[in-house]
Amino acid sequence: MNDLIPAACRPGEARFLLNPRASDAAVPGPALEDVLGPAGFERARTVITGWPGYAPTPLRSLPGLASAIGIAALGYKDEGGRFGLASFKALGGAYAVAELVRERGAGLTVTCATDGNHGRSVAWGARTFGARAVIYIHATVSEGRKRAIEAYGAEVRRVPGNYDDSVRQAAEDAARHGWTVVSDTSYPGYTEIPKLVMQGYGVMAAEAIDQIAAPPSHVFVQGGVGGLAAAVAMHLWWRYGRDRPRLVVVEPETAACLLASCEAGRPAAVAGDLETVMAGLSCGEPSLLAWTVLERAAHAFMTVPDHAAEAVMRLLAEPTGDDPPVVAGESAVAGLAGAIAAVAVPEVAARLALDRSSRVLVFGTEGATDPDLYRRIVGRTPEAVEARQQ
């Protein structure tokens, strides 16, 4: 067994909560389809697959790691090559910008708050489709991520506080200047654009379902504000119906707003600075639309500590058996860290029916979007890991 696996699953560190409101219905039903219906997803897929440079990202089979942790199969959807932005976020923000420009014409100013990847997608979409972008980052977003957004021609403004503070500042300035907020989170009175973002995310989920050799029994997916998890959940429900895989939503232990919402039985915010190495998941308030879906579609919620994410980044770079090496950013590995931790705790594994017959799908949502941080965590550059794939 790879000696990095125990570092990713120390017993007792991960919190786990079964969702008492999870539905066993065969179809999502009209209320959820009003949030994320198949027609919107199909339009997004038609548009995005027509963009220059589009190609499905690979679904990597990791049989060595699957055997080492005690499951039958492990599929890792690797978003590190998505449109040159190294993140699945390229599908969401850019798609929303493209649709807004189509509806309103070129020349509008779009804005958002970001931990890095969503802002880069919005900036890239603005440059590609003819808009101006003003992007807000909070205090702890790295300079590397700031420069990556600026590389696409956006104006980047840093504000004090955490991610949710930057969301509020972007909304206030947009109202003052007449800009259009392109956010991946929804709140009262702001829902239509987040729907576009989530529809874009659905392209990744549809690709993965098409690529996987056999239906997964379990899917572990990152939390954040919930938009990605909701998009994945709806695709699983449409494709597999009542037999859909068990969906587990995984969050950093310091920013677990979806688990808190499950505990409260309603959308709930978590306080504090939300500091986590998984910067793209540093979110203290759930998206209201996403929670509407996840309240019924998620089977469980869990948290993982930062050191588990770092261990899994190193684990993928130093693969088990004949598995290919994978460059995975900090936020990419939360789902896989959750799966490893869940298997390692007998009570959790039993409650999820997670065993040696299980086929697990996870989403590696980003590559090395901050190369300097990646090198510090993994001990080698992304380029050095990629060279070993040859």
Disulfide bonds with the S-S distance in Angstrom:
none
